[in-house]
Amino acid sequence: MPIASLTLEIEIPHAQSLKDRRQVVRSIKDRLRHAFNLSIAELDRAEVWNRATIGIVAISNSTSYLSGQLREIDQAAHRIANGLGAQILDSWAEMLGEEREEIV
């Protein structure tokens, strides 16, 4: 059964404190979790206020479905981040399971 993972590197230029950073990260996580059936978590230790790394994982029987879903999640994450005054610096996806392949 394939498992897809998507990692997002986010820049939050207006963040002046850990609280500012946390508000943006929490908002992105909550909106993505609400819109898609996925697991999402912050991956870094919050040492830098204006950067964050978020990991997203989804599972399905269909590799093609997961591939399309990750593209939609990536596009939604870019829209959400831009609306919050942040930007996604980098994103990469990986398909795990029976067949290993890069999808984004």
C-alpha positions in Angstrom: 0.0 0.0 0.0 1.6 3.3 -1.0 2.2 6.1 1.4 2.9 9.6 0.2 4.8 12.3 2.1 5.1 16.0 1.4 7.6 18.3 3.1 7.2 22.0 3.1 9.9 24.6 4.0 8.1 27.8 5.0 9.5 31.3 5.4 7.6 33.8 7.6 9.3 37.1 7.0 7.0 39.1 9.4 7.5 36.9 12.4 9.0 38.8 15.3 8.6 36.2 17.9 7.9 32.5 18.4 4.2 33.4 18.9 4.0 35.0 15.4 5.6 31.9 13.9 3.3 29.5 15.8 0.2 31.4 14.6 1.1 31.0 11.0 2.2 27.3 11.3 -0.9 26.4 13.3 -3.2 28.1 10.8 -1.6 26.3 7.8 -1.8 22.9 9.6 -5.4 23.4 10.7 -6.6 24.6 7.2 -4.9 21.7 5.4 -6.1 19.2 7.9 -9.7 20.5 7.5 -9.6 20.5 3.7 -7.9 17.1 3.2 -7.8 13.7 4.9 -4.1 13.7 6.0 -1.7 13.7 8.9 0.4 16.8 9.4 3.1 17.8 11.9 5.7 20.4 12.4 9.1 18.8 11.9 11.6 21.3 13.2 12.4 22.5 16.8 11.3 26.1 16.3 14.7 27.6 16.9 14.3 30.1 14.1 11.3 32.4 14.2 11.0 33.1 10.5 11.3 29.5 9.2 9.3 26.3 9.7 9.2 22.8 8.3 6.0 20.9 8.0 5.5 17.2 7.1 2.4 15.8 5.6 1.5 12.1 5.1 -1.4 10.5 3.3 -2.2 6.8 2.5 -4.3 5.2 -0.2 -4.6 2.1 -2.3 -3.9 4.1 -5.5 -0.6 5.7 -6.3 -2.1 7.9 -8.9 -4.8 9.2 -6.5 -2.0 10.0 -3.9 0.0 11.8 -6.6 -2.9 14.0 -7.5 -3.8 14.6 -3.9 -0.3 15.8 -3.0 -0.3 18.2 -5.9 -3.6 19.6 -4.6 -2.3 19.8 -1.1 0.9 21.6 -2.3 -1.2 24.2 -4.3 -3.5 24.8 -1.3 -0.5 25.2 1.0 1.0 27.8 -1.3 -2.3 29.7 -1.4 -2.8 29.5 2.4 0.8 30.6 3.1 0.5 33.6 0.8 -2.7 34.6 2.4 -0.9 34.6 5.8 2.0 36.7 4.6 4.4 33.7 4.4 5.8 31.8 1.5 6.8 28.2 0.8 10.5 28.2 -0.1 10.6 24.6 -1.1 8.4 21.5 -1.2 9.2 18.0 -2.1 7.1 14.8 -2.2 8.0 11.1 -2.0 6.0 8.0 -2.5 6.8 5.2 -0.1 5.6 1.6 -0.1 5.8 -1.1 -2.6 7.2 1.1 -5.3 9.5 4.0 -4.4 9.3 7.0 -6.8 9.5 10.8 -6.7 6.2 12.4 -7.6 6.5 16.2 -7.4 
